Amino acid sequence: MEVTVLASGSRGNCICIEGNSGVLLVDAGLSAREVLRRLRDAGRDAGDVEAVLVTHEHTDHIRGVDVLARRLGVPVFGTGGTLAEFSRIWRSTAPIRMKRLNTGEPFGIGDFMVEAFPVSHDANEPCGYLVSEGGVCMGCCTDTGVVTAGMMRCLERCDAVILESNHCPDMLENGSYPEFLKRRIRSTRGHLSNRAAAACLNRLAGSIHAAVLAHLSEVNNTPEKARSSAQNGLGVSGGSVELAVAHQNPGNGAVRIRL
């Protein structure tokens, strides 16, 4: 399995997971044209895409889903709440195949096994994903205000994780955002801070061999701060864990990990 982060941040998110026989996309928060361009730049064939897995209905995760799914002729998977909101927001005259999933119930897509798990975010039934193939498991956990015990049990099954590290608490507190937005971000239904991500990685350090820090704020964080905090969280195990920071516009430097 090979995982490439095509985009990560508040202006659009998309993760490409390639297995032996196909490709899954987690979210498509860029335009369909831009997703296809980034797939080409990453050396991936759009014709290999088998499905789009949607984490929640916020625009930076679904902007291109409708057009992309119709153009590629692939289904869109999401929780009932996510698909209901998606249908309300995108009223296309050309229907797409939407497939409802239940968290905690694994299902197959080609050679992949996929399992969604609940996360804590201000959306309608948001989720993260475990994607397995060939004996390895990748965890995608972004857009959550807290890592619950149930989420940890899922992530502890992973060989690698893509984990939100959205903001530096000090930068957020002293920054220019209005107070209501600061409260939203740091709430348990907001976004994960560097400190919270580091605490999560501290617990995962003995079981994972790769971690990607994702959904960094371009205003309230820096890649250097996120990486430093994560390295402190990994502690003595840090040397055995490949650590990378995903970007909004990766260009030729897209984060790619092999499992």
Summary of the structure (lengths in Angstrom):
residues: 259
radius of gyration: 16.9
end to end distance: 5.3
largest distance: 54.8
contacts: 936
relative contact order: 0.15
helix: 34%
strand: 27%
